[in-house]
Amino acid sequence: MSLEEKNQENLDFMVEEIAKKLQVVNSSAIQPENFDLAQYDDIKELYEMMETKDKVSVSEMDAIISELGSLKK
């Protein structure tokens, strides 16, 4: 899948993958419909960073969730 094209399908995919990687207990907190295409580049940056990590520390997880919270509609 090419994520170069800014569309809702790609945004939804990245948000879902970030949520899976974070293993968020309350997955309703991170739903694709909570994000707008205007935040596509920021979400993509988070997604690409998450893809390079095998494990995410608690402090990294907190920072990522906080960042996602600031990007919500």
C-alpha positions as CSV (number, residue, x, y, z in Angstrom):
1,M,0.0,0.0,0.0
2,S,1.3,3.4,-1.0
3,L,0.7,6.0,1.7
4,E,1.9,8.9,-0.5
5,E,-1.6,9.7,-1.6
6,K,-3.5,11.8,1.0
7,N,-6.9,10.1,1.2
8,Q,-9.2,8.9,4.0
9,E,-8.5,5.3,3.3
10,N,-4.8,5.7,3.9
11,L,-5.4,7.9,7.0
12,D,-7.8,5.3,8.4
13,F,-5.2,2.5,7.8
14,M,-2.4,4.4,9.6
15,V,-4.5,5.3,12.6
16,E,-5.7,1.7,13.0
17,E,-2.1,0.4,12.7
18,I,-0.9,2.9,15.3
19,A,-3.7,1.8,17.7
20,K,-2.7,-1.9,17.2
21,K,0.9,-1.2,17.8
22,L,0.2,0.7,20.9
23,Q,-2.1,-2.0,22.1
24,V,-4.5,0.5,23.5
25,V,-6.9,-0.9,26.0
26,N,-9.6,1.6,25.1
27,S,-9.5,1.4,21.4
28,S,-12.4,3.8,21.1
29,A,-10.0,6.6,22.1
30,I,-8.2,6.2,18.8
31,Q,-10.7,5.9,16.0
32,P,-9.9,6.9,12.4
33,E,-13.1,9.0,12.1
34,N,-11.7,11.3,14.8
35,F,-8.9,12.6,12.5
36,D,-9.1,14.9,9.5
37,L,-7.1,14.8,6.3
38,A,-5.5,18.1,7.3
39,Q,-3.5,16.1,9.9
40,Y,-2.4,13.5,7.3
41,D,1.3,14.4,7.3
42,D,1.5,14.4,11.1
43,I,-0.3,11.0,11.4
44,K,2.0,9.6,8.6
45,E,5.1,10.8,10.6
46,L,3.8,9.0,13.7
47,Y,3.0,5.9,11.7
48,E,6.4,5.8,10.1
49,M,8.1,6.2,13.4
50,M,6.0,3.4,14.9
51,E,6.9,1.1,12.1
52,T,10.6,1.4,12.9
53,K,10.1,0.2,16.5
54,D,9.8,-3.3,17.8
55,K,8.8,-2.2,21.2
56,V,7.4,1.1,22.5
57,S,8.3,2.3,26.0
58,V,5.7,3.6,28.3
59,S,6.9,7.2,28.0
60,E,6.9,6.9,24.2
61,M,3.4,5.5,24.3
62,D,2.2,8.4,26.5
63,A,3.8,10.9,24.1
64,I,2.3,9.3,21.0
65,I,-1.2,9.1,22.6
66,S,-0.9,12.8,23.7
67,E,0.1,13.8,20.2
68,L,-2.8,11.8,18.7
69,G,-5.1,13.6,21.2
70,S,-3.9,17.0,20.0
71,L,-4.5,16.0,16.3
72,K,-8.2,15.0,16.8
73,K,-10.9,17.0,15.1
